[in-house]
Amino acid sequence: MAEHSSMLRDGFILLGFALVFVLIFRRLGLGATLGYLLAGAVVGPQVLGLVGDAEQKLGIAELGITLLLFLVGLELNPSRLWKMKRDIFGLGLLQVALCGLPIAGMILLTTDFTWEAALALGLPLALSSTAQVLPMLQSSGRLRTPFGERAFAILLFQDLSIIPMITIITAMSRNPADAGGPPGWLMTLYSLAAIAALIAAGRYLIRPLFRLIGNLGEREMFVVAALFTVMASAAVMELLGLSTALGAFVAGVMLADSPYRHELEADVEPFRSILLGLFFLAVGMMLNLQAIADRPLFVAGMALGLIAIKAVIIFGIGRIVGMPWRGALALGLLLSQGGEFGFVMFAQAQGALLIAPDAASLFGAVVTLSMATTPFLMMVTAKARREAEQAPGEREGPKPDGANAIVVGFGRFGQGVTQMLLASNIPVTMVDTDIEMIDVAAGFGAKVYFGDGTRLDLLRQAGAAEAEMIFFCMDGDQMTPDLVEAVHETFPKAAIYVRAFDRRALIRLRGTPVSAVVREVMESAVKMARIALSDAGLSEEAVRRAEDMFRANDRERLKLQIEAGDVRVARDRIITKPQLAGD
């Protein structure tokens, strides 16, 4: 009971402080990561001492890193990777190598660390903060521009480089436990065998499992299956003495091209956010503030050197690949900070006995300080960045692999809408909950993702924040005014189009911010009647007169019903008997 009470108390305090600090830092434009770190430092043993046992909490919170790697893997759709391969494996590799080695050299020259320790610190400092940079790109609307695509490609390669960095640190380890492990060549074979086994399991076990759950319509079981997939993949790697992050990453990659990708992202994201926040809280609690206070000039100088080296080198890389100098400067400053994975790598280096705990705290403070400078650097260079956005060839429309439109519901109605949009060269992301329909569509070459498109989190994962149009084309009477209002408020840039089941749905959606509501059978009924009347020998004028009469009656009746909010009014406007000439 006492242990249970302690957990509740610690959770209450941690979440309360995190809520306050993250809101403040978000308000100041400094990002959530810094808020979590400072909150952890304040509640930790070296300031207020309200919460202890940071090591245990860090062990639990490392699941957040595992889930983050899973989500990174889910982003690696093979077609998207292929289109961005030059930027990812060209720009990204250049950035990590050309920044990591000079930073390691700076550490080696300015400290008494060994070359192994300098390398274990320098390579992670070459990584930037995905958690800080991506929200900045999204909020400014630049994620889908060539500038944003290059920044994303570099961040993606940085995330991928975590696995080889962990391998390098393990190879340099002075920990007897690591030294007693299997040789490197055997670890490589283990890794390849585990990856092959995970890919096979994904194709022959995991995908059929998700298909079964989707057919049953059990969303809660979908969440359980998603978490099971991540944990099982990580556990397999841990059993073999390999990186759990690698297992989660492979699990994501093997499902990246599946119809369940967006549903998985939406289901896992809340757990990832909470656990990653707890990870940064625990890191903040473990920071040795006294060691930082004893050497403030070292921390400030190292942070300044880190920012300068990365900004200059990334600027140079940008110029080499043909970016305008303003755009290259903006890219260099945007990616000049250290990143959240630095904390993970420092913990790995500490566990490998390459650095002392005080060194991990000092360089954790370097990363934190560098992250705090990024919003201010971007404010100072705002004019240069605006000019970069307006430079010829730098600003383009949405990319073909990004959804300009989202169609929710891929039945007969949604298929027609989708094909009209694609015929107009508008990229479309399709979402449906019908597994059989998804499989049939795949047989015709159409990629339809599994998921409930009335969920805001899933729409966001599908790209609704950048979409220009969202079409709700589901069967049945599912749309409500609250849902339409929520979608409009969350994604204000997107025009909303709704397939209405009947006139009751039209009445219910009156006054909502929809661009258009279309009754699903109205036009097809009119067209069939026109064909039949023409076949019966009526003149074109008589057919047109009958259509005009029907439409006028329907409009007037609908207007009165909307005003009254009652489908039963204006019943006298219904045509219930043959109309004589002059009626």
C-alpha positions in Angstrom: 0.0 0.0 0.0 2.8 2.4 0.9 4.5 1.7 -2.5 1.3 2.2 -4.3 0.7 5.5 -2.5 4.3 6.6 -3.3 3.7 5.9 -7.0 0.5 7.9 -7.1 2.2 10.8 -5.2 5.2 10.8 -7.5 3.0 10.6 -10.6 0.9 13.5 -9.3 3.9 15.7 -8.7 5.8 14.9 -11.9 2.7 15.4 -14.1 1.8 18.6 -12.3 5.2 20.2 -12.6 5.5 18.9 -16.2 2.2 20.5 -17.1 3.1 23.9 -15.7 6.7 24.0 -17.2 5.8 22.6 -20.6 2.9 25.1 -21.0 5.2 28.0 -20.0 8.0 26.8 -22.4 5.5 26.2 -25.2 4.1 29.7 -24.7 7.6 31.1 -24.9 8.2 29.1 -28.1 11.0 27.1 -26.5 9.6 23.6 -27.0 8.3 20.9 -24.7 11.6 19.1 -24.2 13.2 21.9 -22.3 10.1 22.2 -20.1 10.3 18.5 -19.2 14.0 18.7 -18.4 13.7 21.8 -16.2 10.6 20.3 -14.4 12.6 17.2 -13.7 15.5 19.2 -12.4 13.3 21.2 -10.1 11.4 18.3 -8.5 14.6 16.2 -8.4 16.8 15.5 -5.4 19.1 18.5 -6.0 16.5 21.3 -5.8 13.1 20.6 -4.1 13.7 16.9 -3.5 10.0 16.0 -4.0 10.6 12.9 -6.1 13.4 10.4 -6.0 14.5 7.1 -7.6 15.2 8.7 -11.0 17.1 5.6 -12.2 13.9 3.4 -11.9 11.8 5.9 -13.6 14.4 6.2 -16.4 14.2 2.5 -16.9 10.4 2.6 -17.4 10.6 5.8 -19.5 13.1 4.3 -21.9 10.0 2.6 -23.4 9.3 6.1 -24.8 12.5 5.9 -26.9 11.5 2.4 -28.1 8.1 3.7 -29.2 9.8 6.8 -30.9 12.0 4.5 -32.9 8.9 2.4 -33.9 7.2 5.6 -35.2 10.4 6.6 -37.1 10.3 3.2 -38.7 6.6 3.7 -39.7 7.6 6.9 -41.5 9.9 4.9 -43.8 7.5 4.1 -46.6 9.6 2.6 -49.3 8.2 4.8 -52.1 8.9 7.9 -50.0 12.3 6.7 -49.1 13.1 6.1 -52.7 12.1 9.7 -53.7 14.1 11.2 -50.9 17.0 8.8 -51.1 19.5 11.5 -52.3 18.7 13.9 -49.5 18.4 11.3 -46.8 21.6 9.3 -47.5 23.5 12.1 -49.1 22.7 15.2 -47.1 22.1 13.2 -43.9 25.3 11.2 -44.0 27.4 14.3 -44.8 25.8 16.2 -41.9 26.3 13.5 -39.3 29.9 12.7 -40.4 31.1 16.2 -41.1 29.6 17.5 -37.8 30.3 14.6 -35.5 34.0 14.3 -36.1 34.9 18.0 -35.7 32.8 18.2 -32.5 34.6 15.1 -31.2 37.9 16.8 -32.1 36.8 20.0 -30.2 36.1 17.9 -27.1 39.4 16.0 -27.4 41.4 19.3 -27.7 39.6 21.2 -24.9 39.3 18.4 -22.3 41.4 15.6 -20.9 39.0 12.9 -22.2 40.3 9.9 -24.1 39.6 9.7 -27.8 36.9 7.0 -27.2 35.1 9.3 -24.8 35.4 12.3 -27.2 33.9 10.2 -30.0 31.1 8.8 -27.8 30.2 12.4 -26.9 30.9 14.1 -30.3 28.9 11.8 -32.5 25.6 12.2 -30.5 26.1 15.9 -30.4 25.9 15.9 -34.2 22.2 14.9 -33.9 19.6 17.7 -33.8 16.3 17.8 -32.0 13.6 16.2 -34.0 11.1 16.9 -31.2 11.9 20.6 -31.5 12.5 21.2 -35.2 9.6 19.3 -36.7 6.9 21.3 -34.8 8.6 24.5 -35.8 8.5 23.5 -39.5 4.8 22.4 -39.2 3.7 25.6 -37.4 5.3 27.7 -40.0 3.8 25.7 -42.9 7.2 24.8 -44.3 7.3 21.1 -43.8 6.2 20.3 -47.4 8.4 22.9 -49.1 11.8 21.9 -50.5 13.5 23.6 -47.5 11.4 21.5 -45.1 11.9 18.3 -47.1 15.7 18.8 -46.8 15.5 19.4 -43.0 13.3 16.4 -42.6 15.6 14.2 -44.6 18.6 15.1 -42.4 16.5 14.5 -39.3 15.4 11.2 -40.6 19.0 10.1 -41.3 20.0 11.3 -37.8 17.3 9.0 -36.3 18.6 6.1 -38.4 22.2 6.8 -37.3 21.3 6.1 -33.7 21.6 2.3 -34.3 25.2 2.4 -35.7 26.2 4.9 -32.9 25.0 2.5 -30.3 27.0 -0.2 -32.0 30.1 2.0 -32.0 29.8 2.8 -28.3 29.3 -0.9 -27.5 32.4 -1.8 -29.5 34.5 0.8 -27.5 33.0 -0.3 -24.2 35.2 -0.8 -21.1 32.4 -2.5 -19.2 33.4 -6.1 -18.3 29.8 -7.2 -18.9 30.0 -5.9 -22.5 33.5 -7.3 -23.0 32.3 -10.8 -22.0 29.7 -10.7 -24.7 29.9 -12.4 -28.1 32.4 -11.1 -30.7 31.4 -8.4 -33.2 31.0 -10.8 -36.2 28.6 -13.0 -34.2 26.6 -10.0 -33.1 26.3 -8.9 -36.7 25.0 -12.4 -37.6 22.6 -12.2 -34.7 21.4 -8.8 -35.9 20.8 -10.0 -39.4 19.0 -13.1 -38.3 16.8 -11.2 -35.9 15.9 -8.6 -38.5 15.0 -11.3 -41.0 12.9 -13.1 -38.4 11.1 -9.9 -37.5 10.4 -9.1 -41.2 9.0 -12.6 -41.7 6.9 -12.4 -38.6 5.6 -9.0 -39.7 4.5 -10.4 -43.1 3.1 -13.8 -42.0 1.9 -13.2 -38.4 1.5 -9.5 -37.5 -0.3 -8.3 -40.7 -2.8 -11.1 -40.6 -3.4 -10.4 -36.9 -4.2 -6.7 -37.6 -6.4 -7.8 -40.5 -8.4 -10.1 -38.1 -8.7 -7.3 -35.5 -9.8 -4.8 -38.1 -12.5 -7.2 -39.3 -13.8 -7.6 -35.8 -13.9 -3.8 -35.3 -12.2 -4.0 -31.9 -10.2 -0.7 -31.6 -9.0 -1.5 -28.1 -7.5 -4.7 -29.3 -5.8 -2.8 -32.1 -4.0 -0.7 -29.4 -3.0 -3.8 -27.5 -1.7 -5.5 -30.7 0.3 -2.4 -31.7 2.0 -2.2 -28.3 2.5 -6.0 -28.3 4.3 -5.7 -31.7 6.7 -3.1 -30.4 7.4 -4.9 -27.1 7.8 -8.3 -28.8 10.3 -6.9 -31.3 12.3 -5.1 -28.6 12.2 -8.2 -26.4 13.6 -10.4 -29.1 16.5 -8.0 -29.6 17.1 -7.8 -25.8 17.1 -11.6 -25.5 19.9 -11.7 -28.1 21.9 -8.9 -26.4 21.1 -6.4 -29.2 19.6 -3.0 -29.2 15.9 -2.9 -28.2 15.7 0.3 -30.3 16.7 -1.6 -33.3 13.9 -4.1 -32.8 11.3 -1.4 -32.5 12.7 0.3 -35.5 12.5 -2.9 -37.6 8.9 -3.4 -36.4 8.0 0.0 -37.7 9.7 -0.5 -41.0 8.0 -3.8 -41.6 4.6 -2.1 -41.1 5.4 1.1 -42.9 3.8 0.0 -46.2 0.8 -1.7 -44.6 -2.7 -0.3 -44.7 -2.6 0.0 -40.9 0.2 2.6 -40.7 -1.9 5.6 -39.8 -4.0 3.7 -37.3 -0.8 2.4 -35.6 0.7 5.9 -35.5 -2.5 7.3 -34.0 -2.7 4.5 -31.4 1.0 4.5 -30.3 1.5 8.3 -30.4 -0.1 9.0 -27.0 2.0 6.3 -25.2 5.1 7.6 -27.0 4.4 11.2 -25.9 3.8 10.3 -22.2 6.7 8.0 -21.9 9.1 10.3 -23.8 8.0 13.1 -21.5 8.7 10.9 -18.5 12.1 10.1 -20.0 13.1 13.8 -20.1 11.7 14.3 -16.6 14.0 11.5 -15.3 17.0 12.9 -17.2 16.3 16.3 -15.6 16.2 14.7 -12.2 19.5 13.0 -12.8 21.4 16.1 -14.0 24.2 16.9 -11.6 23.4 20.6 -11.1 26.4 21.1 -8.8 28.8 19.8 -11.5 27.2 22.3 -13.9 27.3 25.1 -11.4 31.0 24.4 -10.8 31.8 24.8 -14.5 29.3 27.2 -16.1 31.9 28.7 -18.5 32.7 25.2 -19.8 29.0 24.5 -20.5 28.4 27.8 -22.2 31.6 27.6 -24.2 30.9 24.0 -25.3 27.3 24.9 -26.3 28.6 27.9 -28.3 31.2 25.8 -30.0 28.6 23.1 -30.8 26.2 25.7 -32.4 28.9 27.4 -34.4 30.4 24.1 -35.8 27.0 22.7 -36.8 25.7 25.9 -38.3 28.8 26.5 -40.4 29.1 22.9 -41.6 25.4 22.6 -42.4 25.5 26.0 -44.2 28.4 24.7 -46.3 26.6 21.4 -47.1 23.5 23.4 -48.2 25.6 25.6 -50.5 27.3 22.5 -52.0 23.9 21.0 -52.9 22.8 24.2 -54.6 20.7 25.9 -51.9 20.5 29.8 -51.9 22.8 31.2 -49.2 19.9 32.4 -47.2 18.2 29.1 -47.2 21.4 27.3 -46.3 22.0 29.7 -43.4 18.4 29.1 -42.2 18.9 25.3 -42.4 22.2 25.5 -40.5 20.7 27.6 -37.7 17.6 25.4 -37.5 19.6 22.2 -37.0 22.4 23.8 -34.9 21.3 22.5 -31.5 21.9 19.2 -29.8 19.0 16.7 -29.7 17.1 14.5 -27.3 18.9 11.4 -28.5 22.1 12.9 -27.1 20.7 12.0 -23.6 20.2 8.4 -24.7 23.7 8.2 -26.2 25.3 9.7 -23.1 23.5 7.1 -20.9 24.9 4.4 -23.3 28.4 5.9 -23.0 28.1 6.1 -19.2 27.0 2.4 -19.0 29.9 1.5 -21.2 32.3 3.2 -18.7 33.5 5.6 -21.4 32.4 8.7 -19.4 31.7 9.5 -15.8 28.2 10.5 -14.6 29.4 14.1 -14.1 30.5 14.3 -17.8 27.0 13.0 -18.8 25.4 15.8 -16.7 27.7 18.5 -18.2 27.1 17.5 -21.8 23.4 17.0 -21.0 23.5 20.7 -20.0 25.3 21.6 -23.2 22.5 20.0 -25.2 19.8 21.7 -23.1 21.4 25.1 -23.5 21.9 24.7 -27.3 18.2 23.7 -27.6 17.2 26.8 -25.7 19.0 29.1 -28.2 17.3 27.8 -31.4 14.0 29.8 -31.1 16.0 32.9 -30.5 18.3 32.3 -33.4 15.3 31.7 -35.7 13.8 35.0 -34.4 17.0 36.9 -35.2 17.2 35.4 -38.7 13.4 35.8 -39.4 14.0 38.3 -42.2 16.6 36.1 -43.9 14.3 33.1 -43.7 11.3 35.0 -45.2 13.5 35.9 -48.1 14.6 32.4 -48.5 11.0 31.2 -48.7 10.3 33.7 -51.5 13.4 32.9 -53.4 12.8 31.5 -57.0 12.4 27.8 -57.0 12.5 27.5 -53.2 8.8 27.6 -52.5 6.6 25.0 -54.3 3.2 23.5 -53.9 2.5 20.3 -52.0 4.7 17.3 -53.0 3.1 14.3 -54.8 3.8 12.1 -51.8 1.9 14.5 -49.4 -1.9 14.5 -49.4 -3.5 17.5 -50.9 -6.8 15.8 -50.1 -8.0 13.1 -47.7 -10.9 10.9 -48.6 -12.5 9.2 -45.6 -14.6 6.2 -46.8 -13.5 4.4 -49.9 -16.8 2.8 -51.0 -18.6 3.5 -54.2 -19.0 7.2 -53.4 -15.5 7.7 -52.2 -14.0 5.9 -55.1 -15.7 8.3 -57.5 -14.5 11.3 -55.6 -11.0 10.0 -55.4 -10.7 9.2 -59.1 -12.0 12.7 -60.0 -9.3 14.3 -57.8 -6.5 12.0 -59.1 -7.6 12.8 -62.7 -7.1 16.5 -61.8 -3.5 15.6 -60.6 -4.4 16.2 -56.9 -2.7 13.8 -54.5 -5.1 11.9 -52.3 -4.8 9.8 -49.1 -7.6 7.3 -48.7 -8.8 5.9 -45.3 -11.4 3.2 -44.6 -12.3 0.7 -41.9 -13.4 -2.0 -44.2 -10.6 -4.6 -44.5 -12.2 -6.4 -47.4 -12.5 -3.1 -49.4 -8.9 -2.3 -48.6 -7.8 -5.6 -50.0 -9.9 -5.3 -53.1 -8.6 -1.7 -53.7 -5.0 -3.1 -53.3 -5.8 -5.6 -56.0 -6.5 -2.7 -58.4 -3.4 -0.8 -57.4 -5.0 1.7 -54.9 -3.4 2.3 -51.6 -6.1 2.6 -48.9 -5.1 3.0 -45.2 -7.0 1.3 -42.4 -8.4 3.6 -39.7 -11.3 5.5 -38.4 -11.2 8.8 -40.3 -13.6 10.5 -37.9 -10.8 10.5 -35.3 -8.8 13.8 -35.2 -5.6 12.0 -34.2 -5.8 9.7 -37.2 -6.6 12.5 -39.6 -3.5 14.4 -38.3 -1.3 11.3 -38.9 -2.8 11.1 -42.4 -1.6 14.6 -43.2 -4.7 16.7 -42.5 -2.7 19.6 -41.1 -1.3 20.1 -44.7 -4.3 19.0 -46.6 -6.4 21.5 -48.6 -9.5 19.3 -48.7 -11.1 16.6 -46.5 -14.0 14.5 -47.9 -16.2 12.5 -45.6 -17.7 9.9 -47.9 -18.7 7.1 -45.5 -21.8 5.0 -45.7 -24.6 5.7 -43.3 -25.5 8.7 -41.2 -22.3 9.2 -39.2 -21.5 13.0 -39.5 -22.5 15.2 -36.6 -22.2 19.0 -36.2 -19.7 18.5 -33.3 -17.4 16.4 -35.5 -17.5 18.9 -38.3 -16.7 21.8 -35.9 -13.9 19.8 -34.4 -12.3 19.0 -37.7 -12.6 22.6 -38.9 -11.1 23.9 -35.7 -8.2 21.4 -35.7 -7.5 21.7 -39.4 -8.6 25.2 -40.4 -6.8 25.2 -43.8 -8.8 22.3 -45.1 -12.2 22.7 -46.9 -14.6 20.1 -45.6 -17.0 18.2 -47.9 -19.6 15.8 -46.5 -21.7 13.0 -48.1 -25.1 13.3 -46.4 -27.3 10.2 -46.0 -30.6 12.1 -46.4 -32.2 15.5 -45.8 -32.2 14.9 -42.1 -28.4 15.0 -42.3 -28.6 18.2 -44.3 -30.8 19.8 -41.6 -28.5 18.6 -38.8 -25.4 20.1 -40.5 -26.9 23.5 -41.1 -24.6 26.3 -39.8 -21.5 24.1 -39.6 -18.3 25.2 -41.4 -18.7 22.8 -44.4 -17.9 23.8 -47.9 -20.5 21.6 -49.3 -22.9 18.8 -48.3 -24.1 16.4 -51.0 -27.0 14.0 -50.7 -25.7 10.6 -51.8 -28.6 9.6 -54.1 -30.0 12.9 -55.2 -28.2 13.3 -58.5 -28.3 9.7 -59.5 -32.1 9.6 -58.9 -32.6 12.7 -61.1 -30.4 11.2 -63.8 -32.2 7.9 -63.9 -35.6 9.7 -64.1 -34.3 11.9 -67.0 -33.2 8.9 -68.9 -36.5 7.1 -68.4 -38.6 10.1 -69.4 -36.6 10.5 -72.5 -37.1 6.8 -73.4 -40.8 7.3 -72.8 -40.9 9.8 -75.6 -41.1 13.1 -73.7 -39.4 16.1 -75.3 -36.2 17.5 -73.8 -38.2 20.6 -72.8 -40.8 18.5 -70.9 -38.0 16.5 -69.1 -36.2 19.8 -68.1 -39.5 21.2 -66.9 -40.1 18.2 -64.7 -36.6 18.3 -63.3 -36.9 22.1 -62.6 -40.2 21.5 -60.8 -38.8 18.8 -58.6 -35.7 20.8 -57.8 -37.6 23.9 -57.0 -40.0 22.0 -54.7 -37.1 20.2 -53.0 -35.2 23.5 -52.4 -38.2 25.3 -51.0 -39.1 22.3 -48.8 -35.5 22.0 -47.6 -35.3 25.7 -46.8 -38.4 25.5 -44.6 -37.2 22.4 -42.9 -33.9 23.9 -42.1 -35.5 27.0 -40.7 -37.8 24.9 -38.5 -35.2 22.3 -37.7 -37.9 19.6 -38.4 -38.0 17.2 -41.3 -41.9 16.9 -41.0 -42.7 20.5 -42.1 -43.6 21.5 -45.6 -45.1 18.2 -46.4 -47.5 19.9 -48.8 -44.4 20.6 -51.1 -43.9 16.9 -51.7 -45.1 15.8 -55.2 -47.4 12.9 -54.5 -49.6 12.8 -57.6 -49.3 13.4 -61.4 -49.0 17.1 -62.2 -51.4 18.4 -64.8 -50.4 21.1 -67.2 -50.5 24.4 -65.3 -50.3 22.8 -61.8 
